[in-house]
Structures are given as structure tokens and as C-alpha cells.
Amino acid sequence: MKDFKNKVAVITGGASGVGRSLAFALGRRGAKIAVGDVDASAMQQLTSDLAAENIPAIVEHCDVTSLDSLNALADAATEKLGGLDLVFANAGIGAGETGAMWDYSEKDWQWCLNVNVWGVINSIRAFMPRLVAAGKEAHFVVTGSGNGAYIILPDAPIYTASKATVHAITENLHYQCQAGQLPVKVSALFPGPHVVDTGLFNSGRVRPEALQKDVQGNESGINSVDDMKKMAAEYGIELQTTHPDEVAAMAIRGLEQDAFWLLETTEDTDAKIRARAEMILNRTTPVPAMVG
């Protein structure tokens, strides 16, 4: 997709982080933006900020764990903005788990899998039939994570499991669109190449009441990227970060090339991917990768 002017882009989880950056990056290229989110304060701020730049947009409450909610977002985008051209299944959370996985709260598993996995499944069910029926060039983009898709970082097993599943779903969706010779292009977006400075570590701010726990904040003690930097510094590691705007710019460059992999890596990440592939091919015992 070379030209985004007057295209309608739907972004779930779009009120903050990478989703917010995508909204502005696409809006500044002439796209009309439909954002779905559950964070009321971030939604209010985004509405004001998009209006300040005269970007045509709607910002709707949308819970990706509900198919009905996503269908309502799809209807709103179609009725108020005139159609659907790009869909970003971007909503995601981190459960903040730490320690032995057999001790994790069932509520952490439910919350993370409901949002990260069922959110993608529901997005596919809500939007893909509409994109296919329109019969025109369109993109469906799923935000994943290298942690799960191509390497395994052992410190957040629930999140890792969710993103491994998400990538399997994304790649299969891509194959099905290819097999059906559909006009819908599928892309896998991997925020990076470093830890992205978003509110993922503070996901508890949008945790549903039914899945609340007695623990306030993340059990890992990491509730922000700054917390993660401080913890890394204690081990002599200078943690590098990536701004969400950089991720959005990378994603748009890839979409302009109809790329499946919206991905930037470092030499260290590439080495870890090769090491994992060689470990599988050589049947060697896995050892954990470390955050670089």
C-alpha cells in the first residue's frame, strides 16, 4: 500500500504506546483513524490530540475480549469514516508474573490470554469477513513479540505463551489469504528492536475488576520501563529502549512494501534467533536467552 490518503485505519489498543504512534503516523499521511481502547483517560487525551492536528478520527471504547465490542468498532469505522482499509490488531497487555509458573494466579493466565490471544482471534472474526467481502486492497496487521515468536525469554511465561500463539495465528492467516488469492495482505508487527517504551509494564491500570488480585502492581516489581532499566543496571546492563514512534515509522515502511515481517533486529537478536534454530536442528539442550 503506497498511498494512505483517505484510507480508513482501525487500531485496537490505539490510545497509547505503539497504537497511538500508528494513529498519528497514518493520520499525518492522510488516513482516517478509528481507535478502540479501554483506557478512558488515554482515549480522552488521544481524542484531543488528534483533533489538534485535524486528523479525521473516532475514538471508541472497545474491549477486544468481546466479539460484540469489536463488531461495534467495525460498524462505527464503516459508518462514520466510510469503510475499512487497514486493521491493526494491536491491543495487548503484560500480566506482570514472576517466579515459578505453577504458582501463578489463574487470573493472570485468564487476563493475558483473553486480551493477547482472544483479542486477536476476535479481531480476525470481526474484521476479516468485511475486508474480504470488500474485494479491494487491504491490510491486516497483528502486533506480536519476538519473545514467543522467535526466541523464548523465561521471565514472563504467560506473556511469552500468548505471543507464541499470536504469531502462529498470524502466520496461518497469512497463508490462508495467500491460498485464497485474497486482496488482504497480512503482516506481523514486532515492536523493537529494543524494549519499547510503552505502558505495557503498567497494564494493571486497565485490568478488569473480575480479574483483580490482592497484589497491587506487578509481582515482578517492574511497573515501567524505568523500573526495568534500574533492575538491569543492578546487573551491570545498560538497557536500550525504542520509542513507539520509531516502531510506527518502521511499520509504515514495511506496509509500503507489502511486507509480512514488520521487524527490525539487532546483531544480538539475530544471533539469538540463529542460536535457537541451531539448537533445534542439533537437538541440543535449551539454555535461556537474556534480554539485550
SULKA-V18841 format. One record per residue. RES is the residue in three letters. D_FIRST is the distance of its C-alpha to the first C-alpha in whole Angstrom. Layout:
res->RES d_first->D_FIRST
res->RES d_first->D_FIRST
//
This chain:
res->MET d_first->0
res->LYS d_first->4
res->ASP d_first->6
res->PHE d_first->7
res->LYS d_first->10
res->ASN d_first->12
res->LYS d_first->10
res->VAL d_first->12
res->ALA d_first->12
res->VAL d_first->15
res->ILE d_first->17
res->THR d_first->20
res->GLY d_first->22
res->GLY d_first->21
res->ALA d_first->24
res->SER d_first->24
res->GLY d_first->23
res->VAL d_first->20
res->GLY d_first->19
res->ARG d_first->20
res->SER d_first->19
res->LEU d_first->15
res->ALA d_first->16
res->PHE d_first->17
res->ALA d_first->14
res->LEU d_first->12
res->GLY d_first->15
res->ARG d_first->15
res->ARG d_first->12
res->GLY d_first->13
res->ALA d_first->12
res->LYS d_first->15
res->ILE d_first->16
res->ALA d_first->18
res->VAL d_first->20
res->GLY d_first->23
res->ASP d_first->25
res->VAL d_first->29
res->ASP d_first->30
res->ALA d_first->32
res->SER d_first->33
res->ALA d_first->29
res->MET d_first->28
res->GLN d_first->30
res->GLN d_first->29
res->LEU d_first->25
res->THR d_first->26
res->SER d_first->28
res->ASP d_first->26
res->LEU d_first->23
res->ALA d_first->25
res->ALA d_first->27
res->GLU d_first->23
res->ASN d_first->23
res->ILE d_first->20
res->PRO d_first->20
res->ALA d_first->20
res->ILE d_first->22
res->VAL d_first->24
res->GLU d_first->26
res->HIS d_first->28
res->CYS d_first->26
res->ASP d_first->28
res->VAL d_first->26
res->THR d_first->29
res->SER d_first->30
res->LEU d_first->28
res->ASP d_first->29
res->SER d_first->28
res->LEU d_first->24
res->ASN d_first->25
res->ALA d_first->26
res->LEU d_first->23
res->ALA d_first->21
res->ASP d_first->23
res->ALA d_first->23
res->ALA d_first->19
res->THR d_first->20
res->GLU d_first->23
res->LYS d_first->22
res->LEU d_first->19
res->GLY d_first->18
res->GLY d_first->16
res->LEU d_first->14
res->ASP d_first->10
res->LEU d_first->10
res->VAL d_first->13
res->PHE d_first->14
res->ALA d_first->18
res->ASN d_first->19
res->ALA d_first->23
res->GLY d_first->25
res->ILE d_first->29
res->GLY d_first->31
res->ALA d_first->35
res->GLY d_first->37
res->GLU d_first->39
res->THR d_first->41
res->GLY d_first->44
res->ALA d_first->45
res->MET d_first->42
res->TRP d_first->45
res->ASP d_first->46
res->TYR d_first->43
res->SER d_first->43
res->GLU d_first->42
res->LYS d_first->40
res->ASP d_first->38
res->TRP d_first->37
res->GLN d_first->36
res->TRP d_first->34
res->CYS d_first->32
res->LEU d_first->31
res->ASN d_first->31
res->VAL d_first->28
res->ASN d_first->26
res->VAL d_first->27
res->TRP d_first->28
res->GLY d_first->25
res->VAL d_first->22
res->ILE d_first->24
res->ASN d_first->25
res->SER d_first->21
res->ILE d_first->20
res->ARG d_first->23
res->ALA d_first->22
res->PHE d_first->18
res->MET d_first->17
res->PRO d_first->20
res->ARG d_first->18
res->LEU d_first->15
res->VAL d_first->16
res->ALA d_first->19
res->ALA d_first->16
res->GLY d_first->15
res->LYS d_first->11
res->GLU d_first->8
res->ALA d_first->8
res->HIS d_first->8
res->PHE d_first->12
res->VAL d_first->13
res->VAL d_first->16
res->THR d_first->18
res->GLY d_first->21
res->SER d_first->23
res->GLY d_first->25
res->ASN d_first->28
res->GLY d_first->28
res->ALA d_first->25
res->TYR d_first->27
res->ILE d_first->30
res->ILE d_first->32
res->LEU d_first->34
res->PRO d_first->37
res->ASP d_first->37
res->ALA d_first->35
res->PRO d_first->36
res->ILE d_first->34
res->TYR d_first->31
res->THR d_first->31
res->ALA d_first->32
res->SER d_first->29
res->LYS d_first->26
res->ALA d_first->27
res->THR d_first->27
res->VAL d_first->24
res->HIS d_first->22
res->ALA d_first->24
res->ILE d_first->23
res->THR d_first->19
res->GLU d_first->20
res->ASN d_first->21
res->LEU d_first->19
res->HIS d_first->16
res->TYR d_first->19
res->GLN d_first->20
res->CYS d_first->16
res->GLN d_first->17
res->ALA d_first->20
res->GLY d_first->19
res->GLN d_first->17
res->LEU d_first->15
res->PRO d_first->11
res->VAL d_first->11
res->LYS d_first->9
res->VAL d_first->12
res->SER d_first->12
res->ALA d_first->15
res->LEU d_first->16
res->PHE d_first->19
res->PRO d_first->20
res->GLY d_first->22
res->PRO d_first->23
res->HIS d_first->27
res->VAL d_first->28
res->VAL d_first->26
res->ASP d_first->28
res->THR d_first->27
res->GLY d_first->29
res->LEU d_first->29
res->PHE d_first->33
res->ASN d_first->34
res->SER d_first->32
res->GLY d_first->36
res->ARG d_first->35
res->VAL d_first->33
res->ARG d_first->36
res->PRO d_first->37
res->GLU d_first->40
res->ALA d_first->41
res->LEU d_first->40
res->GLN d_first->42
res->LYS d_first->44
res->ASP d_first->47
res->VAL d_first->45
res->GLN d_first->44
res->GLY d_first->41
res->ASN d_first->40
res->GLU d_first->42
res->SER d_first->41
res->GLY d_first->42
res->ILE d_first->38
res->ASN d_first->37
res->SER d_first->35
res->VAL d_first->33
res->ASP d_first->36
res->ASP d_first->39
res->MET d_first->37
res->LYS d_first->37
res->LYS d_first->41
res->MET d_first->41
res->ALA d_first->40
res->ALA d_first->42
res->GLU d_first->45
res->TYR d_first->44
res->GLY d_first->44
res->ILE d_first->40
res->GLU d_first->38
res->LEU d_first->35
res->GLN d_first->31
res->THR d_first->29
res->THR d_first->25
res->HIS d_first->24
res->PRO d_first->21
res->ASP d_first->20
res->GLU d_first->19
res->VAL d_first->18
res->ALA d_first->15
res->ALA d_first->14
res->MET d_first->14
res->ALA d_first->12
res->ILE d_first->9
res->ARG d_first->10
res->GLY d_first->9
res->LEU d_first->6
res->GLU d_first->5
res->GLN d_first->7
res->ASP d_first->6
res->ALA d_first->10
res->PHE d_first->12
res->TRP d_first->15
res->LEU d_first->14
res->LEU d_first->17
res->GLU d_first->20
res->THR d_first->23
res->THR d_first->26
res->GLU d_first->29
res->ASP d_first->31
res->THR d_first->28
res->ASP d_first->28
res->ALA d_first->32
res->LYS d_first->32
res->ILE d_first->29
res->ARG d_first->31
res->ALA d_first->34
res->ARG d_first->33
res->ALA d_first->32
res->GLU d_first->36
res->MET d_first->37
res->ILE d_first->36
res->LEU d_first->37
res->ASN d_first->40
res->ARG d_first->41
res->THR d_first->42
res->THR d_first->43
res->PRO d_first->40
res->VAL d_first->41
res->PRO d_first->39
res->ALA d_first->36
res->MET d_first->36
res->VAL d_first->34
res->GLY d_first->33
//
